Amino acid sequence: MTNGRQVPVLEPASDPRRVLLVTHTGRDLAVEVAREAHRLLTAAGLVVRLVGDEAEALELDPVEIAYDADKAAQDVELIMVLGGDGSILRGAELARPHGTPVLGVNLGHVGFLAEAEVDDLARIVEVVVGRTYTVEERMTLAVDVHVGDELVFDTWALNEASIEKAAREKMLEVLVEVDGRPLSRWGCDGVVVATPTGSTAYAFSAGGPIVWPEVEAILMVPLSAHALFSRPIVVAPTSQLTVELVAAWHGRGVLWCDGRRMVEVPPGARIQVRRGKTPVRLARAHEVSFTDRLVAKFDLPVLGWRGAAERKRSAKRRPDAL
C-alpha cells in the first residue's frame, strides 16, 4: 500500500448507488450546504445516507439512516464530507474499516484534506455521479500504549499521534527510541509523530517539515523541548518510534490521535508508533499537483514565476541568452 498512490475506483455491488453524507450540523452554513448536496445527489438518482444524530438535525427526505456509526460506510461508494479537516477526519474514521473513499468539501479555514471549496459543490456532485474522481491511498499510523508488560490502549491515526503534558505547569520528561535504540531524552511539552498527510497539520505548526504525500516516511517533532538536540526527524516507514514517559519524572501525559481519540498516559508508559496496516482512501476530483495545493492553501507568494515554457520562449527570442 503506497502512500499517495492512485488506486482504481471500485464500484460497489449494491444497487441503488449510495453516498454517505457527513457534516457539522452545529453550523448553519454546513446545514445549508448539506441540504443542497442532498437535493443534487437525489435528483441524480443516488441514495443519500446519514448517520443517526445528523439525520435528526438535518431532517432530509428521502434519506437512509445509519444508527450504527461503525456500519455507516458499509455498502456506500463514497463518503462526501462537508466541513473542515476535523469533519474530514471524522469521515475517515467511518470510512477506514470499509475501504470507502472520502471526498471533502471545505467549509472550514485551510481545509488541507478537502478536495474542493463550497462554491464548487455542483461540479463535485457531477464528478461523484459520473465517477470521474480518482482515489489515493494515504498511510496511517498504528499506535499502542504499554504500561509495564500490559497493552492498555491501541488506536490509529491518519494525521498524527501527539503525546502532550497533562498539566500546564509541568513538563514531560520523555525518552525517544527508534527501532528499539535510544535516540535522545527531552524535557518538553510533548512529541508529535505524524504521517506525510499530517505534515501539514499539527506537525507543521510545531516546526516540522512538509512532506509530499508520495513519500513514505514517519515524522517526529518535539514540542518546546529543553534540549540541545531536539530537531524534527524523518524515519523510514518500516521504523518503529517509541516515546517513553520517564517514570522518575512523575509527569502525566495525554495521547491524542487526530485530535479525536484520547487516553491519559501515566509515568513509565511507552507509546509505540509504527505504520498502520490499513490506509485511508481519499477521493480526488482535481488533477492538481501537491505543490499547487500548497500554494493555494497557504497563499504562498509565487508572483513573477514564468514557468518552463515561458523561459524556453524567452530563450528563443534571445539567442544569446544562457
N, C-alpha and C positions, 0 to 999 in steps of 0.2 A: 504494500500500500504506500504509494509515493506521495509525499506531501505536496499539495498544489497540483497534482496530476489530474488531467481531464479524463473522465470516465464516461461510458455510454449512458444515455438517458434511458432508463428501464421503464417499460410500460406495464403497470400493474394489471393483473388478470381480472381485477374486479370491474364490474360494469353496473352502474354508470361510473364515469370518472369522478374522483373526489379530490377536493383540496381542503386541507385543514387551515383555517384562518386563525391567526394568533395576534392579539393586540393588547394594548394597555387601556383597559376600559375606564381607568380613572382620569383620562384626559379627553376633553371634548373633541379635540381635533382627531384623535385616534378613533373615537366612536363614529364620527362623521365619515372618515375615510373607510372604515370597516364596512359601513353600510353601503358606500358607493362600490367598494370591491365586491361585496356580496351581490349587488344588483348586476354588475358587469359579468361576473362569473356565472350566475344562474341564467342570465339572458343567453349566454353562450352554451348552455346545456350542461354545465358542470354542477355537481352537488357540493355544497359548502358544509363543512363540518366545523363545529365549535366545541371547545372544552366547556364542561358544565357551568362553571361560575361565570365565564364570559358570555355564554348563551343567555343567561338570565339578565345580564346587564345590557346586552345589545338588542334583545327582543326582535330577532330577524325571523322571517318566514318566506320561503321554506328553508329548513336547515336540519342537518343531522346533529345530534348532541352526544358527545362522548363524556359520560360521567366518570369513567375510569381514565385518568390522565395518562397512566402508563400505556394504555392501548389506543390513545387518541390518534396516533400517527399510523396505526395499522391499516393496511389496505387503502392508503391515500397515495397519490402520485407525487404530491408536493405539499410542503408547508409554506404558506405565504405569511410572513411576519410583518406587521405594520407597527413600527416603533423605532427606538434607538437600539444601540448594541445590547443593552440589558434585556430587551424583549427578544432580540435575536438569539441571545444565549439561552433564554428560556425555550425558544423554539428548538434549538439544538438539543436541549435536554430531552424534549419529547421525541425528537427525530432519531437520535443516535441508536437506540436499541433496534430500530426497524430499518435503518439504512435509508431513510426518506430524505430527499434533498430539501434544503431550506433556502428560501429566497426572501431577502429582506428589502422592505421599502422604508426608507429612512424618514422618521418623524422626530428624530432627536437632534443632536448638535452635530458632532463629527460623523457618527454612524459609519465607522470604518468597515464593519462587516456587511453593511447594506449594499444592495446591488443597484438601487435606484432611489431617486428622490420622489416625494409625494406627487409633484407635478407631472410625473411620468407614469402615473398609475394606469391610465387607459392603455398605453403601449405595453406595459408589463403584463397586463391581463391578456393582451393579444399574444404575447410571447408564451404565456402559460397555456393558453388554449391551443396554440399551434405547436406546442412542444419544441420550440426553436431555441431553447436555452441549452447551455452546456452544464456539466456538473464537475466540480473539483472535489477531490478528497483532501481534507485537512487533518493533519496529525493531531492526536490528543495525548494527554499525559495520564498515566495511571499513578495514583497517589495512595500510599499506605502509611498508617501511623502505628508504630510499635511502642509499647511500654513494657520494658523487660523483654520477655520472650513472647508476649501476647500481642496479637494483631487486634487493635481496638477500633480501627476505623479504616475504611478503604473507599475511595471515590475516584473521580476522573476530572479532567479539565480540558477545555478547548483553548482558552487563553492562557491562564496561569494558575499556579498554586502559590499563595503567599502566606508565609509564616510571620506573624506580627506579634508585637508585645501586647499583652492584655491590659496592662495598666500604663497610663500615660507617663507617670513619673518614674517608671523603671524600664531600663534597657533589657534586652535579651542578651545572653551570652551563648553563642552558638559555635559548634564545631562542624565544619563543612567537609564532606568526603566526596571524592569522585571515584567510582568503581572500587569502593572499599578501601581507598587510600586517603589519608587525611590531607586536606589542602590548606586550610587556614582556620583560625579561631577569631571571631569578631564579637565585640560588644556593639550592638546595633538596635535599630528599631524593628528590623525584620529582614527577610530574604524573599525575593520573588523568583520563582522558577517558571519559565514561560516557553511556549512554543513559538515558531516563527509567526503564526497567526496572532499570538498575543504580544509580539514585539512592538506593535503599535498601540498597545493598551497600557496597563499599569507599568509594565517593564520600561516602556518608553518614557513615561512620566518620571520614573526613578533614575533615568540617565542611561538606560540600556540601549543597545544598537537596534536599528531597524533591520530586520532580516527578511529577504524576499521569500514568498510562500513556497517556491520551488526548492529552497534549501532545506535539507533535512538536518535539524540540529535542535539542541535544548539549551536555553539561556538561563544563566543565574545572575541576578542583580541584587547586591546588598542594599539595604535601606539605611542611610545615615550611619554607616559603620565607623567606629572609632578604631581605625587600624591603618597602618601604612599601606598594606596591600589589601585593597578592597575594591578591586576593579570588577566590572561585569565580565563574565566568562561565557564562552560558547563551546559546547562539547558535542561529541558525536551523538546521533540518535540512538545508538546502541548503549550509551553510557547510562549508569545509574547515579543520581545525585542524592546525597543523604544530608539532612540538616538535623543535628542533634542539639537539643537544649541542654546545656551543661548543668548537671544535677546540683553542683555546689553553688550555683548562682542564685537559685531559689526564684527565678523569674518564670512566670507563667506566660504561655503564648496562646495564640488563636490561629488556626489554619482556616483560610478561606480558599475555595476553588471557584473561579469565575465570579466571585462575589455573590454566589448563590448557595453554596454548601459550606457549612461551618462546623468546626468542632474545637473545643478547648484542648490544649496540649500541655501537660504538666512538665516540670523539670525532669530531665532524664529521657524524655520521649524522643524517638527517632522518626523523622518523616522521610520516607524514601519515595523518590520520584523517578519514573522511567517512562519510556514511550508506551502509550496505550495500544492495545490490540485493535480497537475499533475506532475508525476515523469518523469525522463529521463530514457530511456531503453538503457543499454549498452550491446552489444553482446560480449560474451566471448568464445574464441576458445581454451583456455588452462584451464585445471583443476589445477590451481596454487593458493596456499593459499596467503592471503594478506601479511602474514609475509614474504614469499619467494619473493613476488613482491617488498616489501620494501627493502629487502636485495639486490635484483638485481638492482633496480633503483637508490638507494643511495650508492651502492657498500659498504655495511656495512661489517666490519671485523668479520667473523664468523669462520675463520680457527681454527682448533683444536676441533670444536664441533663434538662429536662422535655419538650423536643420541641415542634414547632409545634402539633400537635393539642392537647396539654395546655395550652399558652398560650392557644389560642383558647377552650377550655372555661373557663379561669380568667377570661378577659375577659368572657365571657357571664355568669358568676356575679357579676362585679363591674362593673356598667355604667359606674362612674366611673373604671375603670382606663384608663390611657393606652395 
